[in-house]
Amino acid sequence: MKRMQLILAMVFALLCVCFSGSFVFADSENASATNANEASCETDAIVGTVKIDGRPLHAGEFDFGVKYANGRDDLLSAKNEADGTIDFGKLSFTVTSLDELAQNGIAEKTTIDGVPAWIVYYLVHEKTNGLSDVGVTPHTAPVSLVVTVKDEGNGALSASFRTANELRFDNTYSTGEPVTMFLAGTKDLQVEEGASLIDIEGKFRFAISTKDIAAPMPESTDAGNGQWGRIEFGFITFSLQDLNKALDVDSDSAEKQDGLAPMCSNTKSPKEDRCRVW
């Protein structure tokens, strides 16, 4: 009798294990199917242009990148073609990735035309390290790129983007003659996790100063930030003598802050940032 009870108990336990295993397997299949069917989308190809004054443009000589507005690492990278075209490819999204970006303060989740939407902020920039060594002066500050992704309500997402200057980059080659460049920068607002992004147009002031009263200065030494944080001081002209002199003058500028153009540093005032030419 006891032997029979033991056999029945073992059979019952085996049935329970089999049933449990089948149940878990079914759940795993459903989860995989759900992930595979998650709505996704891509932007159109992100394409810019670059031109150089002073000599012909060569294919692959300039490098560019796309990164989050408050990020450090490039998400997309590209070199120029011989005709100046810069093809970065496409950005892709899923609902899960968009929600994660919103939680990390990189995107804003909102409602557009009555449907859920996400707005993601990027910067498109030229990688300028080493350009001065070959006589090239870059003129274009990082350019804002804003992607809007909408949940169309039919199981599909759609993505569109806009930029501040149509992703045009200008460089100049010089062998010693004066070089004129447009001095501009970008102000990024760092957003804490879970906070909503806000419109910062006109909410910050920036100033340029120098130790040397003979140093060249831009058309304006004081500027407010415009749409998408762009700061424009106007044109400034440097001679070879100016550039050589700048290399010999020690800079007392403060440590660079994330989100500011390379020449800019934050002051303690929440409403004003200061920039130094050298």
C-alpha positions in Angstrom: 0.0 0.0 0.0 2.8 2.4 1.0 4.6 1.5 -2.2 1.5 2.4 -4.3 1.1 5.7 -2.5 4.8 6.6 -3.1 4.4 5.8 -6.9 1.2 7.9 -7.1 3.0 10.8 -5.3 5.9 10.6 -7.7 3.6 10.6 -10.8 1.6 13.6 -9.4 4.8 15.5 -8.8 6.0 14.8 -12.3 2.7 16.0 -13.8 3.0 19.2 -11.8 6.5 19.9 -13.1 5.4 19.2 -16.7 2.4 21.5 -16.3 4.5 24.2 -14.7 7.1 24.0 -17.5 4.5 24.2 -20.2 2.9 27.3 -18.5 6.2 29.1 -18.3 7.0 28.3 -22.0 3.7 29.7 -23.1 4.3 32.9 -21.2 7.8 33.2 -22.8 6.3 32.8 -26.3 3.7 35.5 -25.6 6.4 37.9 -24.3 8.5 37.3 -27.4 5.6 37.9 -29.7 4.7 41.1 -27.9 8.3 42.5 -28.3 8.4 41.5 -31.9 5.2 43.3 -32.6 6.1 46.5 -30.8 5.5 49.6 -32.9 8.7 51.2 -34.4 9.6 53.8 -36.9 12.6 55.6 -38.5 13.2 59.2 -39.6 14.0 60.1 -43.1 17.7 60.2 -43.9 19.4 63.0 -42.1 21.5 64.8 -44.6 23.6 67.9 -44.3 26.2 69.8 -46.4 29.7 71.2 -45.9 31.6 73.7 -48.0 35.1 75.1 -47.7 36.4 78.5 -48.9 40.0 78.9 -50.0 40.6 75.5 -51.7 38.7 72.6 -53.3 36.8 70.2 -51.0 38.0 66.6 -50.7 35.9 63.5 -50.0 36.1 62.2 -46.4 38.2 65.0 -45.0 35.7 66.3 -42.4 34.0 64.3 -39.7 30.5 65.0 -38.2 28.3 63.4 -35.6 24.8 63.4 -34.1 24.3 63.1 -30.4 21.7 63.8 -27.8 21.5 67.5 -26.8 22.7 66.7 -23.3 24.8 63.7 -24.3 28.5 63.2 -25.0 28.7 60.2 -27.3 27.8 60.2 -31.0 24.8 58.2 -32.0 25.5 58.7 -35.7 28.7 59.6 -37.5 29.5 60.5 -41.1 32.2 62.0 -43.4 31.6 64.4 -46.3 31.3 63.3 -49.9 33.3 65.1 -52.6 30.2 67.3 -53.4 29.9 68.3 -49.7 27.0 65.9 -48.9 27.0 64.5 -45.3 24.7 61.5 -45.0 24.1 60.5 -41.4 21.6 57.8 -42.1 18.4 57.4 -40.0 17.4 57.5 -36.4 15.0 54.7 -35.2 12.6 54.5 -32.3 10.3 52.1 -30.5 7.7 53.0 -27.8 10.0 51.4 -25.2 13.0 53.4 -26.3 11.0 56.6 -26.4 9.7 56.1 -22.9 13.2 55.4 -21.6 14.4 58.6 -23.2 11.6 60.5 -21.5 12.4 59.0 -18.1 16.1 60.0 -18.5 15.2 63.7 -19.4 16.4 63.3 -23.1 12.9 63.4 -24.6 9.6 65.1 -23.7 6.4 63.0 -23.7 3.4 65.1 -24.7 0.2 65.1 -26.8 0.0 66.4 -30.3 -3.3 66.5 -32.3 -4.9 64.4 -29.6 -2.4 61.5 -29.8 0.7 60.5 -27.7 3.9 62.0 -29.0 7.6 62.3 -28.0 10.0 65.2 -28.8 13.7 64.2 -28.8 16.5 66.8 -28.9 19.8 66.3 -30.7 22.9 68.3 -31.7 24.6 67.8 -35.1 28.3 68.9 -34.9 31.5 68.9 -36.8 34.5 67.2 -35.1 37.0 70.1 -35.1 40.0 68.6 -33.4 43.1 69.0 -35.6 41.5 71.3 -38.2 43.6 74.3 -37.1 46.8 72.2 -37.7 45.9 72.0 -41.4 44.9 75.6 -41.8 41.1 75.0 -41.6 38.8 77.2 -39.5 35.3 75.9 -38.8 32.5 78.5 -38.7 29.4 76.6 -37.7 28.4 75.9 -34.1 26.6 72.6 -33.2 23.2 72.7 -34.9 19.9 71.7 -33.1 17.9 68.8 -34.6 14.5 68.1 -33.1 12.7 64.8 -33.8 8.9 64.5 -33.2 7.5 60.9 -33.0 3.8 60.4 -32.9 1.7 57.4 -32.1 -0.8 57.4 -34.9 -3.3 55.2 -33.0 -3.3 52.4 -35.5 -0.3 50.5 -34.1 2.2 52.5 -36.0 4.6 55.4 -35.1 5.7 58.2 -37.4 8.8 60.4 -37.1 9.7 63.8 -38.5 12.5 66.3 -37.8 13.4 69.9 -38.2 16.8 71.7 -37.9 18.0 75.2 -37.1 20.0 75.9 -40.3 19.3 72.9 -42.6 22.5 71.3 -41.4 24.9 73.6 -43.4 28.5 73.7 -42.2 31.0 76.2 -43.4 34.8 75.9 -43.2 37.6 78.2 -44.5 41.2 77.3 -45.5 43.7 80.0 -44.9 47.5 80.3 -45.3 47.9 83.5 -43.3 45.3 86.0 -44.6 42.6 87.3 -42.2 39.8 84.8 -41.5 36.2 85.9 -40.8 33.9 83.6 -38.9 30.5 83.7 -37.5 30.6 83.3 -33.7 27.7 81.3 -32.3 27.0 78.7 -29.7 24.3 76.6 -28.2 22.8 76.6 -24.7 21.6 73.3 -23.4 19.3 73.0 -20.4 20.1 69.9 -18.3 16.8 68.3 -17.2 16.5 66.1 -14.1 15.1 62.7 -14.5 11.3 62.8 -14.7 11.1 66.6 -15.2 9.5 68.2 -18.3 11.5 70.1 -20.9 10.7 73.8 -21.1 11.1 76.5 -23.8 14.3 78.4 -22.9 14.2 81.0 -25.7 15.4 84.4 -24.4 15.8 83.2 -20.8 19.6 83.4 -20.6 22.2 86.1 -21.4 25.8 85.5 -22.6 28.8 87.8 -22.8 32.2 87.7 -24.3 35.2 89.4 -22.6 39.0 89.5 -23.1 42.1 90.5 -21.2 43.6 92.1 -24.2 41.9 95.4 -25.3 43.5 94.9 -28.8 41.9 91.5 -29.3 39.4 91.2 -32.1 35.8 91.0 -31.0 32.5 90.0 -32.6 29.8 92.4 -33.8 28.0 91.9 -30.4 29.6 91.1 -27.1 26.3 90.4 -25.4 23.5 88.1 -26.7 20.5 86.2 -25.5 19.7 82.6 -26.5 17.3 82.2 -29.4 15.1 79.3 -30.5 16.4 75.9 -29.4 19.1 77.6 -27.3 21.2 79.1 -30.2 23.4 82.0 -29.3 24.7 84.4 -32.0 27.3 87.1 -31.5 27.9 87.9 -35.2 31.0 88.0 -37.3 34.6 88.2 -36.0 37.8 88.5 -38.0 41.2 87.1 -37.0 44.5 87.8 -38.5 47.4 85.3 -38.3 49.0 87.7 -35.8 45.9 87.6 -33.6 45.9 83.8 -33.7 49.6 83.5 -32.8 49.1 86.0 -30.0 46.1 84.0 -28.7 48.3 80.9 -28.3 50.8 82.8 -26.1 48.1 84.3 -23.8 47.1 82.2 -20.7 43.3 81.8 -20.4 41.6 82.2 -17.0 38.3 80.9 -18.2 36.4 78.7 -15.9 36.0 74.9 -16.4 33.8 74.1 -19.4 30.2 73.2 -18.5 28.2 70.5 -20.3 25.9 71.8 -23.0 27.8 75.0 -23.7 29.9 75.9 -26.7 33.6 75.4 -26.2 34.4 79.0 -25.5 31.7 79.5 -22.9 31.5 78.9 -19.2 28.8 79.3 -16.7 28.8 82.1 -14.1 27.1 81.6 -10.7 24.2 83.7 -12.0 21.4 81.4 -13.2 20.5 84.0 -15.9 23.9 84.8 -17.3 26.8 82.8 -18.9 30.1 84.4 -19.9 32.4 83.5 -22.7 36.1 84.3 -23.3 37.8 84.6 -26.6 41.1 83.8 -24.9 
